[in-house]
Amino acid sequence: MTDCCPSTILDQAALDNIRSLNNDAEPDVLGKVVCIYLRNSPQLLRSLSEAVAKCDAPVIEQAAHSLKSSSAMLGAMKLANLLTELEEVGHNHSDVNSCELVSAIEAEFIQVCKALKAELQAACSDVE
C-alpha cells in the first residue's frame, strides 16, 4: 500500500471545524482530539476484529458504530464508510464479507493514523 498525503486520507474541512473550537483556554483542540483517537481507537479496532472472528453481531455493530463516529469526526471518511458497512453487517446479523471488510478497515486505519500523526507534526512545526 502506498503512503498517501494526509489531505487525501482526511477531509481537511472536518479538521478545520475542530480547529475552529480553539480558544484561549484550549488552544489546541484538534491535538487533544487526535491524541484521544490515537489512544482509544486501536482497542476498538481489536474489539471489532475479535467480534468478527466470534461472529458476535451486537459487538460488531457497537464497535463499528463507535469507531465510525470518531473517524468521521476527524474527516476519515473512507474509513467511516467501511465501518458503516461493517456496522450494517452487525445490525443484520450477517457475516457476508465481514473478514474482507475488517482487512480493508485495518489497512485504512493504518493510513488514517499516519495522516493524523502528520497533522500533529505539522501543527507542532507551525508553532516553532
Backbone as a ProteinNet text record, in pm:
[ID]
protein_1_A
[PRIMARY]
MTDCCPSTILDQAALDNIRSLNNDAEPDVLGKVVCIYLRNSPQLLRSLSEAVAKCDAPVIEQAAHSLKSSSAMLGAMKLANLLTELEEVGHNHSDVNSCELVSAIEAEFIQVCKALKAELQAACSDVE
[TERTIARY]
84.8	0	88.8	53	131.9	90.7	189.4	158.3	98.3	-12.2	-78.1	-56.6	-66.1	-54.1	-181.4	-169.9	-286.3	-408.9	-387.9	-503.2	-588.4	-533.1	-613.9	-680.3	-635	-689.2	-793.9	-767.4	-852.7	-920	-1043.8	-1117.4	-1072.6	-1001.8	-947.2	-1056.4	-1173.1	-1283.3	-1323.6	-1323.3	-1357.1	-1252	-1125.7	-1018.8	-1028.2	-1059.9	-1075.2	-1191.4	-1298.9	-1411.4	-1366.6	-1283.9	-1233.9	-1138.9	-1051.8	-958.7	-1034.9	-1151.9	-1228.8	-1276.7	-1268.5	-1308.3	-1198	-1077.9	-968	-1007.2	-960.1	-979.3	-862.5	-863.2	-751.6	-733.4	-842.7	-834.2	-793.7	-826.3	-799	-743.8	-612.5	-556.2	-534.2	-540.4	-515.5	-618.2	-741.9	-849.4	-821.6	-779.1	-752.9	-646.1	-540	-433.8	-485.3	-570	-626.8	-717	-801.3	-894.1	-816.2	-713.8	-632.2	-563.2	-507.9	-440.6	-537.1	-656.7	-757.7	-792.1	-809.8	-841	-728.5	-605	-491.3	-473.6	-513.1	-502	-614.6	-736.9	-852.9	-894.4	-872.3	-924.7	-859	-731.2	-676.8	-751.6	-795.7	-871.5	-1007.7	-1071.2	-1197.9	-1176.8	-1067.2	-1038.1	-1011.5	-939	-916.8	-1048.9	-1134.8	-1266.3	-1346.2	-1338.1	-1408.5	-1357.2	-1226.5	-1167	-1204.3	-1198.8	-1235.2	-1382.8	-1466.5	-1610.5	-1641.3	-1571.6	-1592.2	-1547.6	-1434.5	-1385.5	-1484.6	-1555.3	-1652.6	-1795.2	-1812.5	-1947.2	-2040.6	-1988.9	-2065.3	-2127.8	-2244.9	-2309.5	-2330.8	-2379.7	-2400.1	-2270.1	-2161.6	-2033.3	-1980.3	-1997.9	-1957	-2028.3	-2158.8	-2237.5	-2193.3	-2176.3	-2140.7	-1999.7	-1903.4	-1765	-1750.4	-1813.9	-1807.7	-1871.3	-1982.9	-2050.6	-1961.2	-1900.8	-1814.6	-1695.3	-1627.6	-1509.7	-1548.3	-1663.2	-1712.9	-1734.2	-1798.8	-1831.7	-1706.8	-1612.2	-1491.2	-1405.9	-1403.5	-1327.1	-1388.2	-1519.6	-1587.2	-1565	-1568.1	-1546.1	-1409.8	-1310.4	-1176.1	-1155	-1261.2	-1251.8	-1199.9	-1194.4	-1150.1	-1271.8	-1317.2	-1445.2	-1441.6	-1331.3	-1323.4	-1333	-1261	-1266.4	-1407	-1467.9	-1603.9	-1702.6	-1686.3	-1776.1	-1758.4	-1634.8	-1610	-1671.8	-1659.5	-1716.2	-1868.5	-1927.3	-2072.7	-2117.2	-2042.5	-2075.2	-2068	-1962.9	-1948.1	-2052.6	-2087.5	-2193.9	-2324.6	-2353	-2474	-2467.4	-2348.1	-2329.8	-2369.1	-2321.5	-2356.7	-2504.8	-2559.5	-2701.9	-2790.1	-2749.5	-2828.2	-2791.4	-2700	-2654.2	-2607.6	-2532.2	-2480.3	-2328.3	-2266.2	-2120.1	-2066.6	-2152.6	-2114.9	-2001.1	-1890.5	-1774	-1714.2	-1749.2	-1700.2	-1548.8	-1489.8	-1343.8	-1274	-1327.6	-1270.3	-1284.9	-1399.3	-1420.8	-1323.3	-1302.6	-1209	-1068.8	-1028.3	-895.7	-884.1	-987.1	-986.7	-986.5	-1062.3	-1067.8	-931.4	-867.6	-735.7	-633.4	-635.6	-542.5	-568.6	-693.7	-727.8	-697.7	-720.9	-692.9	-544.9	-457.2	-313.4	-285.2	-345.3	-324.8	-381	-496.5	-557.3	-466.5	-414.7	-326.3	-200.8	-143.5	-26.7	-61.7	-176.8	-218.7	-243.7	-304.4	-328.9	-198.2	-103.9	27.3	97.8	82.6	139.7	75.3	-56	-125	-67.7	-43.3	15.2	154.5	234.8	369.8	363.8	272.4	258.9	218.4	128.9	84.9	200.9	282.8	398.1	500.3	521.7	619.8	569.9	437.9	382.6	410.8	424.1	446.9	592.1	681.1	825.4	870.6
-118.2	0	123.7	219.6	340.5	436.1	512.2	614.1	733.2	780.2	896	1016.1	1130.6	1250	1265	1333.2	1345.9	1404.2	1493.2	1558.9	1463	1348.1	1252.3	1150.5	1140.7	1046.1	1114	1240.1	1314.1	1432.2	1455.5	1571.3	1692.9	1782.2	1898.6	1987.7	1989.8	2070.9	2020.5	1889.6	1833.9	1874.1	1869	1909.5	2058.9	2138.5	2282.7	2313.1	2235	2253.5	2232.6	2132.3	2108	2219.6	2262	2372.3	2499.7	2519	2640.9	2647.4	2536.2	2533.6	2583.9	2608.5	2659.3	2791.3	2809.3	2935.6	2954.2	3063.3	3090.9	2980.7	2928.8	2823.9	2689.7	2669	2541.4	2571.9	2602.5	2646.5	2536.2	2409.2	2300.7	2189	2219.8	2121.3	2003.2	2030.8	1923	1828.2	1882.5	1798.4	1705	1757.9	1673.8	1565.4	1603.1	1506.4	1397	1436.1	1337.9	1243.7	1298.2	1213.2	1113.6	1157.7	1066.7	957.9	996.3	898.7	796.3	844.6	753.9	662.6	709.4	628.6	524.9	562.8	475.7	388.9	434.8	362.2	226.4	206.1	71.1	-36.9	-5.4	-103.3	-131.3	-28.8	-50.2	-139.6	-116.6	-198.7	-343.8	-363.8	-500.5	-566.4	-493.2	-546.9	-585.1	-502.1	-527.4	-654.9	-668.2	-787.8	-913.9	-906.1	-1021.5	-1056.1	-954.5	-978	-1044.2	-1001.9	-1064.2	-1209.8	-1235.5	-1373.5	-1462.4	-1404.1	-1479.6	-1470	-1396.4	-1371	-1311.6	-1217.5	-1152.1	-1024	-1037.9	-927.8	-802.4	-812.3	-689.7	-612.8	-684.5	-617.3	-558.6	-630.2	-576.6	-444.1	-443.3	-322.3	-207.4	-234.6	-129.3	-75.7	-164.2	-120.3	-47.1	-98.9	-31.7	106.9	117.7	247.1	347.5	305.3	395.3	442.7	348.9	384.8	467.1	437.3	513.1	659.4	681.5	818	900.7	845.1	921.2	940.4	842.7	855.8	962.8	963.7	1064.2	1204.2	1217.5	1348.2	1404.5	1315.5	1358.5	1361.5	1339.4	1351	1228.1	1115.4	990.1	923	980.2	939	801.4	765.3	631	526.6	548.8	457.2	453.8	569.5	575.7	500.1	510.7	439.4	288.2	242.9	99.4	51.1	132.1	96.5	95.5	183.6	182.2	48.3	1.7	-128.8	-239.9	-237.4	-342.2	-327.8	-204.7	-182.2	-245.4	-230.5	-290.3	-443	-498.6	-643.9	-688.7	-615.9	-648.9	-632.1	-523.3	-495.3	-604	-651.3	-752.2	-895	-908.7	-1041.8	-1125.8	-1062.4	-1128	-1131.9	-1229.7	-1229.8	-1214.5	-1169.9	-1152.1	-1050.7	-1092.6	-1006.7	-946.2	-992.9	-928.5	-938.5	-1051.6	-1064.9	-970.8	-960.7	-870.2	-725	-693.3	-557.3	-524.2	-617.8	-592.6	-570.5	-647.7	-628.2	-489.6	-448	-315	-205.6	-226.6	-130.1	-119	-231.5	-228.9	-155.3	-180.2	-112.6	37.9	77	219.5	285.2	213.5	266.3	302.5	218.2	247.7	378.5	396.8	519.7	641.7	625.6	735.3	775.4	678.8	709.5	781.8	737.7	806.5	950.8	969.8	1103.9	1192.9	1137.4	1215.9	1253	1161.1	1191.6	1299.5	1297	1401.6	1536.6	1537.1	1661.2	1716.4	1627.6	1671.2	1728.2	1661.5	1710.5	1847.8	1863.7	1991.5	2101.3	2069.5	2168.4	2208.6	2112.6	2142.6	2227	2198.9	2275.6	2417.1	2436.5	2571	2658.5	2596.7	2671	2712.6	2630.3	2656.4	2774.9
0	0	0	-77.9	-85.4	24.5	69.2	168.7	96.5	145	85.7	175.3	114.8	196.5	279.4	394.6	482.6	414.6	317	254.6	172.4	131.7	57.1	148.3	270.5	367.5	455.6	489.6	583.4	514.5	547.5	497.8	578.9	512.7	582.6	641.3	580.4	634.5	772.8	791.5	923.1	1025.8	986.1	1077.8	1108.9	1007.5	1028.9	1123.4	1114.9	1208	1351.7	1374.1	1509.8	1550.8	1458.6	1489.3	1527	1468.4	1495.6	1640.6	1711.1	1852.2	1945	1889.7	1971.9	2038	2159.6	2230.5	2326.2	2401.7	2492.6	2596.1	2646.5	2748.6	2687.9	2562.7	2494.6	2355.2	2346.2	2219.1	2114.6	2153.4	2057.5	2072.7	2038.9	2049.8	1956.7	1834	1739.2	1792.8	1847.8	1902.8	2010.2	2097.7	2203.9	2146.4	2051	1991.4	1918.3	1844.3	1772.5	1870.5	1977	2076.5	2140.2	2171	2228.1	2126.8	2001.9	1896.6	1883.8	1876.7	1860.3	1981.2	2097.3	2219	2228.4	2193.4	2216.6	2098.1	1978.8	1863.2	1837.9	1869.2	1847.8	1927.2	2047.9	2125.7	2061.1	2008.6	1937.2	1815.1	1744.5	1627.4	1667.5	1777.9	1827.8	1864.9	1935	1972.2	1848.4	1747.9	1622.8	1556.1	1547.5	1486.1	1562.3	1695.3	1778.2	1761.6	1754.9	1739.3	1605.4	1500.9	1369.7	1374.9	1439.1	1450	1525.2	1621.7	1702.8	1648.1	1539.4	1483.4	1588.6	1666.8	1773.4	1717.2	1656.6	1585.6	1670.1	1795	1872.7	1898.3	1924.1	1947.8	1817.5	1707.3	1576.7	1552	1571.7	1546.5	1636.5	1765.3	1861.2	1836	1818.8	1798.5	1665.5	1560.5	1430.4	1438.4	1508.2	1523.3	1596.2	1705.6	1783.6	1702.4	1637.2	1559.5	1436.5	1378	1262.5	1301.1	1413.5	1455.5	1480.5	1554.5	1584.9	1459.8	1371.6	1247.2	1157	1145.9	1063.4	1119	1250.7	1312.3	1272.7	1256.5	1219.2	1068	992.2	847.6	775.6	844.2	781.6	718	608.7	551.9	486.3	422.3	363.5	474.6	583.7	697.5	755.6	772	826.9	737.8	606.7	514.7	525.1	536.3	555.4	686	789.6	919.7	915.5	835.8	817.9	758.8	660.4	600.7	705.1	787.4	888.4	998.5	1031.7	1130.5	1081.8	953.6	896.1	899.1	878.7	889.5	1030.1	1130.6	1268.8	1295.2	1245.8	1267.6	1206	1089	1017.5	1055.8	1151.9	1195.5	1077	990.9	871.2	881.5	820.2	817.9	675.5	585.4	445.8	435.5	380.2	356.5	482.8	601	722.6	736	700.3	709.1	611.3	489.8	390.8	435.3	493.5	543.7	655.1	747.1	856.9	801.9	703.3	642.6	579.7	508.6	446.9	553.6	660.1	770.6	836.9	863.3	927.5	841.1	710.2	619.9	616	606.8	603.6	737.8	846.6	980.1	993.5	941.2	945.2	872.6	755.8	678.9	752.4	815.1	890.7	1006.7	1079.2	1192.3	1145.5	1033.3	977.4	941.9	879.1	838.8	960.3	1064	1185.7	1254	1256.8	1315.5	1234.6	1102.8	1018.1	1048	1073.7	1111.8	1242.2	1338.4	1465.8	1444.2	1361.4	1331.3	1265.6	1170.9	1101.2	1198.2	1290.4	1389.5	1478.8	1516.9	1601.7	1526.8	1398.5	1322.2	1295	1291.3	1273.4	1394.8	1512.4	1636.3	1647.6	1594.5	1608.7	1530.3
[MASK]
++++++++++++++++++++++++++++++++++++++++++++++++++++++++++++++++++++++++++++++++++++++++++++++++++++++++++++++++++++++++++++++++

